[in-house]
Amino acid sequence: MFATHLDEVPKEPVGAGEKTWKQVLIGSDRGPNFAMRRFIIEPGGFMPMHTNTVEHEQLVLAGEAEIDTADGPIRVRRGSVLLMPAGEPHAYRCLGDEAFEFLCLVPNGEDRIELVDP
């Protein structure tokens, strides 16, 4: 059993993003199969177009964002649920005056990010 609180988990800046933070809520050191992460993109912040080597299952906790995908942009908001397949290019841009926050669950294993030229 493991329990913690969001306020007790350190935030790390995401190097590829602007005004973007990550918290590893449950890492591979605790969860045998999946990791749970929380991302926060502040107003005016973004993550550039990129791919990941593992799938991402996401639940939007707060705010609104536009996600650019190969199929075109989509808008998401609190309560939106997403499945981002491994290798699919995508980018996030926070909309409005509220931070965009989401949980991201990924299978344990190397989650390598690769930036994609626009």
Secondary structure, 3 states (H helix, E strand, C coil): CCCCCHHHCCCEECCCCEEEEEEEEECCCCCCCEEEEEEEEEEEEEEEEEEECCCEEEEEEECEEEEEECCCCEEEECCCEEEECCCCCEEEEEECCCCEEEEEEEECCCCCEEECCC
